[in-house]
Amino acid sequence: MKRICAISAAVAALFVPATAAWADMLLKVDASAPASAPLEGHVKQGAAVSPSGVRLGINSRYLTRGGQPWYPVMGEFHYTRTAAAQWELELRKMKAAGITVVATYIFWNHHEEQEGKFDWSGRRDLRHFLELCKKVGLEALIRVGPWAHGEVRFGGVPDWVVYAMPTRGNDPQYLGYVERLYQQIGKQAKGLLWKDGGPVIGVQLENEYNLRGPGQGAEHISALKKLALKAGLDAPLYTVTGWDGAVYPSGEVTPVFGGYVDEPWGVSTAELPPKETHAFRFDTRVSGDLGAQTVAHGVGTADEEIDKVPFFGAEYGPGVPFMYRRRPVVSAADIASMIPTQIGSGVNLLGYYMFHGGRNPEGRTWLQESTGSGAYNDLTLINYDFQAPLGPDGQQRPVLASLRPYHWFLQEFGARLAPMTVRRPAVVPSGPGDLKTPRFALRSQGDSGFVFVNNHVRQYTMAKHEGVRFEVALADRKLVFPSTPVTIADGDYFVWPFNLDLDGVLLRHATAQPLARIDQGAQGVLYVFAAHQRIPVELAFDAALAPQLKAAGANAVARDGALVVSGGTPGTAEAITIARPQGGPVRVVVLTAKQAEQLTIADVAGKRRLLLSEQQVVTSAGELQLRSVGKSGFRVGVFPALAKAPTAAGARVGEAADGVFQRFEVTLPARELSATVTPVREAGVAPPVMKGGLANAALEPIPEAFKAAAAWKVAVPRAQLQGLDDALLNIDFVGDIGRLYSGVQMLDDWYYSGYGWQFGLRQVEARLDQPLTVSVLPLRADAPVYIPKEARPDFQGKGQVAELRKVSVTPVYLLKLKL
């Protein structure tokens, strides 16, 4: 909104009652019934008090930290799938994206591929990874298996175990080796648990487990927990995956849930029906098929104790993997629209899988999941991109920007949200395929709360809803908002507050999402909101505040007993100032939707500050690091202002005002990078794609099929990387499978889908003295694989295609601002 000016006493004459007869579409929900108190003591915890006396608690609805409700955002990052030298930077990137807890699988076969020979070195150094989590300021949840899945060979169980004994049950021989594994993990984590002042707050036992029978089910999970405790893994939380009718010892562990917007493990070669993940849930916590390796055989423990344990997430996919037979490409909106849906359904721990992509480590054999080893799916040998918000080389994807505003909302307002009860609307869709009935939910406590709306369903058009207002029945009255009806179009999704306390100032409602609160002491408090990209902003306060309220470029009218401010232009300028008798004013900034996606909140120079930048921002000791892909110009806004402008080595730092932000700009010398491509061999005729396996679907071609691959030499002069943070090799090909080699060593591989394949060259800089090789196995026109229709090749009557359309190199610039 435009720069604020005073609303004088004369403005009171402008306050007129609303007389327009709106043809409203009232979306009704009853929030009048009082909520019962949460159940305490059902979930048995481990050691939950830190050396400083901070207790992590859990009740039937939410977590607590230091006695206060706590709403974490958890992101999965597999340490063994990233070089150890990159861990600290990548963890800082996750923190800068609003992640508060890092989850990670401990893949058994990454550490004991040969019986008795454990490897905890290099990228397998779990202890160092956990130490870095602590250094960066992130909590950790370790998923200890022994079966993990994670699209890893045998789910992470070593070959020598799989071949020699029964697994995933209480077989004495198996449990003996599991105990040895857990003892090893316990040594790695010693001194790094919450009770020790460390980051480890939780342990997940097994994964996707719902086996039943003697020595299985709850009996097996109980045995695993006893072994974990015996190994010293004494943590506040113990979790299990709760979907597919999982059976576990009630009260001993907490179930976690998830959902994905597509099913790459499916067998369909066409678009899927509307996914349940985009629909609000009021009676169940299971969001459709999560690709579990087992089949539900009845009601699970999680369904039986739904009123006794909180609704936690561990696997809400901010992307999906590419599997050989199905390669869906998801959009940022596909993912971001899922988040208000899950939060509005009652999720009180938002956990992502995967938040950071990676690549499989080298082993004695390939360590990926494959039908050749009896698994259900085929995955690339090395690449585990997952379309994650942070790519395998740490590159920031568009989806990350779309998710970040929800993370700041949960960090700032999660303590208010967590105790709130989910309220079911008067009318709900008949099912995931109902694309006409409005999709929304309410969470409230007392007379305050949030409304969650999602009108986006992947690959389907939702009905437009015009003249929409919400009618919320509270204990003593009905609240109807906004004052001016809005249109909810196909693709819209949002979170709006009602009766939100802004440090003593009551915000009756807003058509903007709250993001942050910055306390400036005697200078007052600044609240930051995010405007919707299309719906006009309306903020309503008590009419009695008129003499205290200042605004500019906006209309303020009395309507239905409220002072409604609307018509302004979102931006970085202060939108509203409300004077208070004590403590300084309450100020409001409403950022545009795009600006909200550029927001980072971090401790900088001893204060919690807002950072506004298109670049990837990371905070480190005494500096701000900004990374820019392809553009040499940098800009960052800071609020509150720094006492002294930062400096940059070898560059001039420009300074200017940008609304409430102090803006700094730097332009580095632009770099043009190049790659030379030389054909090596033409493609041969690819063999027909076979069908079979557990899924009776397309199987990845056998190794001998790659003799039909076309190949090209790609030369990138090593000197081009000088002075850059990294350089991303972009390989634009059309075919079935692409592979990148240095000599005969495979560096990376990729299933064609239309999604861009990138590879960070800094990690192989020493190899660039010799050309790399790209090979492309032809894609057959009759291959029974799903490729999005937007990327499906035009075979032009030919039986196959194998093309390398373009290879380019994108510079990644790094700017360090010294504070």
C-alpha positions in Angstrom: 0.0 0.0 0.0 1.1 3.6 -0.6 2.9 5.7 1.9 0.8 6.5 4.9 -0.6 9.9 5.7 -2.9 11.0 8.6 -6.6 10.3 8.7 -7.8 13.4 10.5 -10.8 13.7 12.6 -12.7 14.9 9.5 -12.3 11.4 8.1 -15.0 10.3 10.6 -17.5 12.0 8.3 -16.6 9.5 5.6 -17.6 6.6 7.8 -20.9 5.4 6.4 -22.8 2.2 7.0 -22.8 -0.4 4.3 -26.1 -0.2 2.4 -25.3 -2.2 -0.7 -27.4 -5.3 -1.1 -24.7 -7.9 -2.0 -25.8 -11.1 -3.7 -23.5 -13.0 -1.4 -22.3 -16.6 -1.7 -22.1 -17.2 2.1 -19.7 -20.0 3.0 -20.9 -21.0 6.4 -19.1 -22.7 9.2 -20.1 -23.2 12.9 -17.3 -22.5 15.3 -19.6 -21.9 18.3 -19.0 -25.1 20.2 -16.3 -25.0 22.8 -13.3 -27.2 22.2 -12.4 -29.8 24.8 -9.0 -29.5 26.5 -6.2 -31.6 24.9 -5.5 -34.9 26.4 -2.2 -35.0 28.3 0.0 -38.0 29.1 -1.2 -40.5 26.5 2.1 -40.4 24.4 5.0 -41.8 26.4 8.1 -39.6 25.8 11.8 -40.2 26.3 14.1 -37.6 28.0 12.4 -34.3 27.1 14.2 -31.6 29.1 17.3 -29.9 27.8 20.2 -28.9 30.1 18.8 -25.4 30.1 15.5 -26.6 31.4 13.5 -26.4 28.2 10.9 -29.2 28.0 9.6 -30.5 24.7 6.1 -31.8 25.4 3.3 -33.4 23.4 -0.5 -33.7 24.0 -3.3 -35.0 21.8 -3.2 -32.0 19.6 0.2 -30.3 19.4 3.8 -30.1 20.6 4.9 -27.7 23.3 8.3 -26.1 23.8 9.0 -24.5 27.2 5.3 -24.9 28.0 4.1 -23.0 25.0 2.5 -24.4 21.8 5.1 -25.1 19.1 4.5 -25.6 15.4 7.7 -26.8 13.7 8.3 -27.0 9.9 10.4 -30.1 9.1 12.3 -30.8 5.9 14.0 -34.0 4.8 17.7 -33.8 3.8 19.7 -37.0 3.3 23.3 -36.4 4.4 24.6 -39.4 2.5 23.2 -38.0 -0.7 25.2 -34.8 -0.5 29.0 -34.2 -0.2 29.9 -33.4 3.4 31.7 -30.2 2.4 28.3 -28.8 1.4 26.3 -29.8 4.5 26.7 -26.5 6.4 25.8 -24.3 3.5 22.8 -26.4 2.5 21.5 -26.5 6.1 21.8 -22.7 6.2 19.8 -22.6 3.0 17.1 -24.7 4.6 17.0 -22.5 7.7 16.7 -19.4 5.5 13.7 -21.1 3.8 11.9 -21.3 7.2 12.7 -24.9 8.1 13.1 -25.5 11.8 13.7 -29.3 12.0 15.8 -31.4 9.7 14.7 -35.0 9.2 17.0 -37.6 7.7 17.0 -41.3 6.9 20.0 -43.3 8.2 20.3 -45.9 5.4 21.8 -49.1 6.8 23.3 -50.1 3.6 25.1 -46.8 3.2 26.9 -47.5 6.4 27.3 -51.3 6.6 27.3 -52.5 3.0 29.5 -55.4 4.0 28.8 -57.3 7.2 30.6 -55.8 10.2 32.4 -53.0 8.2 30.7 -49.8 9.3 31.6 -46.6 7.5 30.8 -43.3 9.2 33.3 -41.2 7.3 33.0 -38.4 4.7 29.4 -38.1 3.4 28.5 -40.9 5.8 29.6 -39.0 8.9 26.3 -38.8 10.8 27.9 -37.3 13.9 29.4 -34.4 12.0 26.0 -33.8 10.2 24.2 -33.6 13.6 26.9 -31.3 14.9 26.3 -28.9 12.0 22.6 -29.0 12.6 23.3 -27.7 16.1 25.8 -25.1 14.8 23.3 -23.8 12.3 20.4 -23.8 14.8 18.2 -26.6 13.5 16.6 -29.4 15.4 16.9 -32.9 14.0 14.7 -36.0 13.7 16.6 -39.1 12.8 14.8 -41.9 10.9 16.8 -45.0 12.0 15.0 -47.7 10.1 16.2 -50.4 9.9 13.9 -50.4 6.8 13.7 -46.9 5.4 12.7 -47.1 1.8 13.8 -43.7 0.5 13.9 -45.2 -3.0 17.1 -47.1 -1.9 18.1 -50.7 -2.7 16.1 -53.1 -0.4 14.8 -50.1 1.5 18.2 -49.5 3.0 18.6 -53.0 4.4 22.0 -54.5 3.3 22.1 -57.3 0.7 23.7 -59.7 3.2 20.8 -59.3 5.6 18.1 -59.6 3.0 19.6 -62.8 1.5 20.3 -64.5 4.9 17.3 -64.0 7.1 13.7 -62.8 7.5 13.5 -59.0 7.9 11.0 -56.5 9.3 10.0 -58.7 12.2 11.2 -60.1 15.5 13.4 -62.8 14.0 16.2 -63.2 16.6 19.0 -63.1 14.1 17.6 -60.0 12.4 17.1 -58.2 15.7 20.6 -59.0 16.6 22.0 -57.2 13.6 19.5 -54.3 14.1 20.7 -54.0 17.7 24.3 -53.6 16.4 23.1 -51.0 13.9 21.3 -49.0 16.6 24.3 -49.2 18.9 26.4 -47.7 16.1 23.8 -44.9 15.6 23.7 -44.3 19.4 27.5 -43.7 19.4 27.2 -41.3 16.5 24.4 -39.4 18.3 25.9 -39.5 21.8 25.9 -36.1 23.4 23.8 -34.7 20.6 20.3 -35.6 21.9 17.9 -32.9 23.2 18.7 -34.0 26.8 22.4 -33.3 26.2 21.8 -29.9 24.7 21.9 -31.3 21.2 19.6 -31.0 18.2 18.1 -34.5 18.1 14.4 -34.2 19.3 13.0 -37.4 17.7 13.5 -40.9 16.4 11.4 -42.6 13.7 11.3 -46.3 13.9 10.9 -48.3 10.7 8.9 -46.8 7.8 5.7 -47.5 5.9 5.2 -50.4 8.2 1.8 -52.1 8.6 2.8 -55.8 8.7 0.7 -58.0 11.0 1.3 -61.4 12.5 3.5 -63.1 15.0 6.6 -61.0 15.7 5.3 -58.2 13.6 2.9 -55.2 14.0 2.9 -53.5 17.4 5.1 -56.3 18.8 7.9 -55.4 16.3 7.7 -51.7 16.8 7.9 -52.2 20.6 11.0 -54.3 20.1 12.6 -51.6 18.0 11.9 -48.9 20.5 13.5 -51.0 23.3 16.6 -51.5 21.1 16.8 -47.8 20.4 16.6 -46.9 24.1 19.2 -49.6 24.9 21.5 -47.9 22.3 21.1 -44.6 24.1 18.6 -43.0 21.7 16.6 -41.4 24.4 14.7 -38.6 22.7 11.5 -36.6 23.5 9.6 -38.1 20.5 9.3 -41.5 18.8 7.4 -41.7 15.6 6.1 -44.2 13.0 4.4 -43.7 9.7 0.7 -44.0 10.3 -0.7 -44.6 6.9 -2.0 -47.8 5.3 -3.5 -49.2 8.4 -0.2 -49.2 10.4 -0.3 -51.1 13.6 1.9 -50.0 16.5 1.9 -49.9 20.3 -0.6 -47.2 21.3 0.9 -44.4 23.4 4.5 -45.6 22.8 5.0 -43.8 19.4 3.3 -41.0 17.5 2.0 -41.6 14.0 3.1 -39.2 11.2 1.3 -38.7 7.8 1.9 -37.3 4.4 0.6 -36.9 0.9 1.8 -36.3 -2.7 0.2 -34.4 -5.5 0.9 -37.2 -8.0 1.9 -40.9 -7.9 5.1 -41.6 -9.8 4.9 -45.1 -8.3 1.6 -45.6 -10.1 1.1 -47.6 -13.3 -1.1 -45.2 -15.2 0.3 -43.7 -18.4 -2.2 -40.9 -18.3 -3.1 -38.0 -16.0 -4.5 -39.2 -12.7 -8.0 -38.3 -11.2 -8.0 -35.4 -8.8 -5.8 -36.2 -5.8 -7.1 -36.3 -2.3 -4.1 -34.2 -1.3 -5.8 -31.1 -2.6 -9.0 -31.8 -0.5 -9.6 -30.9 3.1 -10.1 -33.8 5.5 -12.2 -33.8 8.6 -12.6 -37.5 9.6 -9.3 -39.0 8.6 -5.6 -38.2 8.5 -4.6 -40.5 5.6 -4.2 -38.6 2.4 -4.6 -41.3 -0.2 -1.8 -43.5 -1.6 1.6 -42.7 -0.4 3.4 -45.4 -2.3 3.8 -47.7 0.7 5.4 -51.1 0.1 2.7 -52.9 2.0 -1.1 -53.1 1.6 -3.6 -52.1 4.3 -5.4 -55.0 5.8 -7.8 -53.2 8.1 -8.2 -50.3 10.5 -4.9 -49.1 11.9 -3.9 -47.9 15.3 -3.8 -44.3 14.1 -7.5 -44.5 13.2 -8.3 -46.0 16.6 -6.5 -43.3 18.6 -7.3 -40.2 16.4 -8.4 -38.3 19.5 -5.4 -39.2 21.5 -2.5 -38.2 19.3 -1.8 -35.0 17.3 -1.9 -34.8 13.5 1.7 -34.6 12.4 3.2 -34.7 8.9 6.5 -36.2 7.8 6.0 -36.7 4.1 4.1 -33.9 2.4 5.9 -33.9 -0.9 7.1 -30.5 -2.1 8.0 -32.4 -5.2 7.8 -35.9 -6.5 10.5 -38.2 -7.9 10.8 -39.4 -11.4 10.3 -43.2 -11.7 10.9 -45.0 -14.9 7.3 -45.8 -15.8 5.8 -42.5 -14.6 7.5 -39.1 -14.7 5.1 -36.4 -13.5 6.3 -32.8 -13.5 4.6 -30.7 -10.8 4.2 -26.9 -10.6 4.8 -24.6 -7.7 1.1 -24.0 -7.4 0.4 -27.8 -7.3 2.6 -27.9 -4.2 1.9 -24.6 -2.5 -1.9 -25.1 -2.7 -1.5 -28.3 -0.8 -0.1 -26.5 2.3 -3.2 -24.5 3.4 -5.2 -27.6 2.7 -3.1 -29.7 5.1 -2.8 -27.0 7.8 -6.5 -26.3 7.5 -7.2 -30.1 8.0 -5.4 -29.9 11.3 -1.8 -30.8 10.7 0.3 -29.4 13.5 3.8 -30.4 12.3 4.4 -29.7 8.7 7.0 -32.2 7.4 8.3 -32.3 3.9 9.9 -35.1 1.9 12.2 -34.2 0.2 13.1 -30.6 0.9 16.6 -31.0 -0.5 17.4 -33.2 -3.4 20.6 -35.3 -3.7 22.6 -38.1 -5.4 23.2 -41.6 -4.2 26.7 -42.3 -2.9 29.0 -44.8 -4.5 28.8 -48.3 -3.2 29.9 -51.8 -4.1 26.8 -51.9 -6.2 24.2 -49.4 -7.4 22.2 -48.3 -4.3 19.0 -47.2 -6.0 15.6 -48.9 -5.8 15.0 -51.1 -8.9 12.8 -53.8 -10.2 15.9 -55.7 -11.0 16.4 -56.2 -7.2 12.8 -57.1 -6.7 11.5 -53.7 -5.8 8.3 -52.1 -7.0 9.9 -49.1 -8.7 12.8 -48.2 -11.0 14.8 -45.1 -10.0 17.8 -43.4 -11.7 21.1 -45.0 -10.5 22.4 -41.8 -9.0 20.1 -38.8 -9.2 17.5 -38.2 -6.5 16.4 -34.7 -7.5 12.7 -35.2 -6.4 11.9 -31.7 -7.9 12.7 -30.6 -4.4 12.7 -26.9 -3.3 16.4 -27.1 -3.1 18.0 -29.1 -5.9 20.9 -31.6 -5.5 23.3 -28.8 -6.0 21.5 -26.5 -3.6 19.8 -24.5 -6.4 16.6 -22.7 -5.4 13.5 -23.9 -7.3 10.4 -21.8 -7.9 8.4 -24.0 -5.5 10.6 -22.8 -2.6 9.5 -19.2 -3.0 5.8 -20.3 -3.0 6.2 -22.3 0.2 8.3 -19.8 2.2 5.4 -17.4 3.2 3.6 -20.4 4.9 6.8 -21.1 6.8 7.0 -17.6 8.2 3.3 -17.7 9.0 3.8 -20.9 11.0 6.9 -19.6 12.8 5.2 -16.4 13.9 1.6 -17.5 14.4 2.0 -21.2 14.8 1.8 -20.9 18.6 -1.7 -19.4 18.2 -2.7 -21.8 15.5 -1.6 -25.1 17.1 -4.3 -25.2 19.8 -7.0 -24.2 17.4 -9.8 -26.7 16.5 -10.6 -27.7 13.0 -14.2 -26.6 12.1 -16.1 -28.4 9.3 -18.0 -26.2 6.9 -21.8 -26.6 6.6 -21.3 -27.8 3.0 -18.3 -29.9 2.0 -17.3 -31.4 -1.4 -18.6 -34.9 -2.0 -15.1 -36.1 -2.7 -11.7 -35.3 -4.4 -13.5 -35.3 -7.8 -16.0 -32.6 -6.8 -14.6 -29.6 -8.6 -17.6 -27.3 -8.0 -18.2 -27.1 -4.3 -16.0 -24.5 -2.5 -13.1 -26.1 -0.6 -12.3 -24.5 2.7 -11.9 -25.1 6.4 -11.6 -23.1 9.6 -9.4 -23.4 12.6 -10.4 -21.4 15.7 -10.0 -21.0 19.4 -12.6 -18.9 21.2 -13.6 -16.2 18.7 -10.3 -15.9 16.8 -9.0 -18.1 14.0 -8.0 -18.6 10.4 -9.9 -19.6 7.3 -8.1 -21.8 4.8 -9.1 -22.0 1.2 -7.9 -24.0 -1.8 -9.4 -23.7 -5.2 -6.5 -25.4 -7.1 -6.5 -29.0 -8.2 -3.5 -30.3 -10.2 -4.4 -30.7 -13.9 -8.1 -29.8 -13.4 -10.1 -26.7 -13.7 -12.0 -25.6 -10.5 -15.3 -23.7 -10.6 -15.1 -20.0 -10.1 -17.0 -18.7 -7.0 -18.3 -15.1 -7.2 -19.6 -12.9 -4.5 -18.0 -14.9 -1.7 -18.2 -14.0 2.0 -17.6 -16.2 5.0 -20.1 -16.6 7.8 -18.6 -17.9 11.0 -20.9 -18.7 13.9 -19.1 -17.8 17.1 -20.4 -18.5 20.6 -22.1 -15.1 21.0 -22.5 -13.8 17.4 -22.0 -14.3 13.7 -19.0 -12.9 11.9 -19.4 -12.2 8.2 -16.4 -11.1 6.2 -15.0 -9.6 4.1 -17.3 -6.6 3.9 -16.9 -6.5 0.1 -17.6 -10.0 -1.5 -14.7 -11.5 -3.5 -14.3 -13.8 -6.4 -12.4 -17.0 -5.8 -11.1 -18.1 -9.2 -9.6 -21.3 -10.4 -6.2 -21.7 -8.9 -6.7 -19.5 -5.9 -5.6 -20.6 -2.4 -5.0 -18.6 0.7 -5.0 -18.2 4.5 -6.9 -15.3 6.1 -7.2 -14.4 9.8 -10.2 -13.2 11.8 -10.2 -11.5 15.3 -6.4 -11.5 15.3 -4.7 -9.7 18.2 -2.0 -7.4 17.0 -0.4 -6.5 20.3 -3.6 -5.0 21.7 -5.1 -3.9 18.4 -7.9 -6.3 17.2 -7.8 -7.0 13.5 -11.4 -8.2 12.9 -10.5 -9.7 9.5 -8.1 -9.4 6.6 -8.0 -10.6 3.0 -4.2 -11.0 3.4 -2.1 -13.6 5.0 -0.1 -12.7 8.2 3.6 -13.3 7.8 5.7 -11.8 10.5 5.9 -9.6 13.6 9.0 -7.5 14.4 9.1 -5.9 17.9 11.0 -2.7 17.9 10.5 -1.9 21.6 9.7 1.8 22.1 9.3 2.3 18.3 6.4 -0.1 18.3 5.6 -3.3 16.5 5.6 -4.0 12.8 3.2 -6.6 11.4 3.8 -7.9 7.8 1.1 -9.4 5.7 1.1 -10.9 2.2 -1.5 -9.7 -0.3 -3.2 -12.3 -2.6 -2.0 -12.0 -6.2 -5.5 -11.1 -7.4 -8.0 -10.5 -4.5 -8.0 -6.9 -3.2 -6.7 -6.3 0.3 -9.2 -5.4 3.0 -8.2 -4.9 6.7 -11.0 -4.3 9.2 -10.5 -2.9 12.7 -12.8 -1.7 15.5 -14.5 1.6 14.4 -13.5 3.2 17.7 -9.9 3.1 16.4 -10.6 5.8 13.8 -8.9 8.7 15.7 -5.8 6.6 16.2 -5.5 5.2 12.7 -3.4 6.7 9.9 -3.4 5.5 6.3 -2.7 6.8 2.8 -3.8 5.7 -0.6 -6.6 3.7 0.9 -10.2 4.1 1.8 -11.4 3.9 5.4 -15.1 3.5 5.9 -17.3 2.4 8.7 -19.1 -0.8 7.8 -21.0 -3.2 10.0 -19.4 -1.7 13.1 -15.9 -2.0 11.8 -13.4 0.4 10.3 -12.6 -1.2 6.9 -9.4 -0.1 5.2 -9.3 -1.1 1.5 -8.3 0.1 -1.9 -4.6 0.5 -1.3 -1.7 -0.8 -3.3 0.4 -3.5 -1.7 4.2 -2.9 -1.4 7.0 -2.2 0.9 5.6 1.1 2.3 3.9 1.3 5.7 0.2 0.8 5.0 -1.4 1.5 8.4 -0.2 3.0 11.7 -2.3 2.7 14.8 -1.3 4.7 17.8 -1.4 3.1 21.3 -1.3 4.7 24.7 1.8 2.8 25.6 4.6 0.9 23.8 4.7 2.7 20.5 2.4 2.3 17.5 1.3 -0.9 15.7 2.3 -0.6 12.1 1.2 -2.8 9.2 3.0 -3.5 5.9 1.2 -5.5 3.2 3.7 -6.9 0.7 2.7 -8.0 -2.8 2.4 -11.7 -3.3 5.7 -11.7 -5.2 7.5 -9.7 -2.5 6.2 -12.1 0.1 7.8 -15.0 -1.8 11.1 -13.1 -1.6 11.0 -12.7 2.1 13.5 -14.3 4.5 13.5 -13.7 8.3 16.7 -14.2 10.1 18.9 -12.9 12.9 21.3 -10.4 11.4 23.7 -8.2 13.3 22.1 -9.2 16.6 18.5 -8.5 15.6 15.7 -10.4 14.0 15.2 -8.8 10.6 13.3 -9.0 7.4 15.3 -9.6 4.3 13.7 -9.0 0.9 15.5 -10.3 -2.1 15.1 -12.2 -5.4 18.4 -13.9 -4.7 19.0 -16.9 -2.4 19.9 -15.4 1.0 21.9 -17.2 3.6 23.1 -15.7 6.9 26.5 -16.7 8.3 28.8 -15.3 11.0 29.2 -11.6 10.3 27.9 -11.6 6.8 25.0 -12.0 4.4 25.5 -14.4 1.5 23.5 -13.9 -1.6 23.5 -16.3 -4.5 22.2 -15.5 -8.0 21.7 -17.9 -10.8 22.4 -16.3 -14.2 22.1 -12.7 -13.1 25.0 -10.6 -11.8 22.9 -7.9 -10.2 22.0 -8.2 -6.5 19.4 -6.4 -4.4 18.4 -6.9 -0.8 16.1 -5.0 1.5 16.7 -5.0 5.3 14.3 -4.1 8.1 15.0 -2.8 10.7 17.8 -0.8 9.1 21.4 -1.7 9.8 23.3 0.8 11.9 26.1 0.7 9.3 25.9 -0.2 5.7 27.6 -3.5 4.8 30.6 -3.7 2.5 31.5 -6.1 -0.3 35.0 -7.0 -1.4 35.8 -5.4 -4.8 32.3 -4.0 -5.3 30.4 -0.8 -4.6 27.4 -1.2 -2.4 24.6 1.2 -3.3 22.1 2.2 -0.6 18.5 3.6 -0.9 15.2 3.6 0.8 12.5 1.2 -0.3 9.4 1.8 1.9 10.3 0.6 5.3 13.2 -1.3 4.0 16.8 -0.2 3.7 17.9 -1.4 0.3 21.3 -2.4 -0.8 22.4 -3.0 -4.4 25.5 -4.5 -6.0 26.3 -5.4 -9.5 29.1 -7.8 -10.2 30.9 -8.2 -13.6 28.7 -10.4 -15.8 30.1 -13.7 -17.1 29.3 -15.5 -20.2 30.0 -19.3 -20.0 30.1 -21.7 -22.8 30.1 -25.4 -23.6 31.4 -27.0 -26.8 29.4 -30.1 -27.9 30.9 -32.7 -30.3 28.9 -35.7 -31.6 30.6 -39.1 -30.7 28.1 -41.7 -31.9 24.6 -41.9 -33.3 21.8 -43.7 -31.6 21.1 -47.3 -32.4 17.7 -48.9 -32.3 16.5 -49.1 -28.7 14.9 -52.5 -27.7 11.2 -52.6 -26.9 10.4 -51.6 -23.3 9.5 -54.7 -21.3 6.7 -54.9 -18.8 6.6 -57.0 -15.7 7.8 -56.8 -12.1 5.7 -56.4 -9.0 3.7 -53.6 -10.7 3.3 -55.4 -14.0 4.3 -52.2 -15.7 7.2 -50.7 -17.8 10.6 -51.9 -16.7 13.8 -49.8 -17.0 15.8 -51.1 -19.9 18.5 -53.6 -19.0 22.1 -52.4 -19.0 22.9 -54.0 -22.4 20.2 -51.8 -23.9 22.4 -48.8 -23.5 24.6 -49.8 -26.4 21.9 -48.0 -28.5 22.5 -44.7 -26.7 23.7 -41.7 -28.7 26.7 -39.9 -27.2 28.3 -36.4 -27.3 31.4 -34.9 -25.9 30.8 -31.8 -23.8 33.8 -29.5 -23.1 33.6 -26.8 -20.4 36.9 -25.0 -19.9 37.8 -25.2 -16.2 38.9 -21.6 -16.1 35.4 -20.4 -16.6 34.5 -21.4 -13.0 37.1 -19.0 -11.6 35.4 -16.4 -9.4 32.0 -18.1 -9.4 30.3 -19.9 -6.6 29.3 -22.6 -9.1 28.3 -23.2 -12.7 25.3 -25.3 -13.6 25.5 -27.5 -16.6 22.1 -27.5 -18.3 21.5 -30.6 -20.5 18.5 -30.2 -22.7 17.8 -33.6 -24.3 14.8 -35.6 -25.6 15.0 -39.3 -25.2 14.4 -42.0 -22.5 17.4 -41.9 -20.2 20.3 -39.4 -20.1 23.6 -40.1 -18.4 26.6 -37.8 -17.7 30.1 -39.3 -17.6 33.7 -38.3 -16.8 35.6 -40.9 -18.7 33.8 -44.1 -17.8 32.7 -42.9 -14.4 29.0 -41.9 -14.3 28.4 -38.6 -12.6 24.7 -38.3 -12.9 21.6 -39.6 -14.7 18.2 -38.5 -15.6 14.8 -39.7 -16.9 13.5 -37.4 -19.6 10.3 -35.6 -18.5 10.5 -32.1 -19.8 11.9 -31.0 -16.4 15.3 -29.4 -16.7 18.3 -31.4 -15.9 21.1 -29.5 -14.2 24.5 -30.6 -12.8 26.7 -28.4 -10.6 30.2 -28.4 -12.1 32.1 -27.1 -9.0 32.0 -30.6 -7.5 33.9 -32.0 -10.5 36.0 -29.0 -11.3 39.2 -31.1 -11.4 37.7 -33.3 -14.1 37.0 -30.5 -16.5 40.5 -30.6 -18.0 39.0 -33.4 -20.1 35.6 -33.3 -21.8 32.5 -34.9 -20.2 30.2 -37.2 -22.1 26.5 -37.1 -22.4 24.7 -40.3 -23.6 21.0 -40.5 -24.4 19.1 -43.8 -24.8 16.4 -43.3 -27.4 12.8 -43.1 -26.2 10.6 -45.4 -28.2 7.3 -44.1 -29.5 5.6 -47.2 -28.1 7.2 -47.0 -24.7 4.4 -47.5 -22.0 5.7 -44.7 -19.8 3.9 -41.6 -18.6 5.5 -38.3 -19.7 3.5 -35.1 -19.3 1.6 -34.2 -22.4 3.4 -30.8 -22.6 6.8 -32.7 -22.9 5.7 -35.7 -24.9 7.9 -35.7 -28.0 6.7 -35.4 -31.5 8.1 -38.5 -33.1 7.2 -37.3 -36.6 6.4 -40.8 -37.6 9.6 -42.3 -36.4 9.9 -45.1 -34.0 12.2 -43.4 -31.5 13.9 -40.2 -30.6 17.3 -39.4 -29.1 18.3 -35.7 -29.4 20.7 -33.4 -27.5 19.0 -30.1 -28.2 21.2 -27.8 -26.3 23.9 -27.7 -23.6 24.5 -24.5 -21.8 26.3 -23.4 -18.6 24.7 -20.9 -16.2 26.9 -19.0 -13.8 26.1 -18.9 -10.1 27.3 -15.6 -8.6 28.0 -15.2 -4.9 27.9 -11.9 -3.1 29.2 -11.6 0.5 28.0 -8.6 2.4 30.2 -8.0 5.4 28.3 -6.6 8.4 
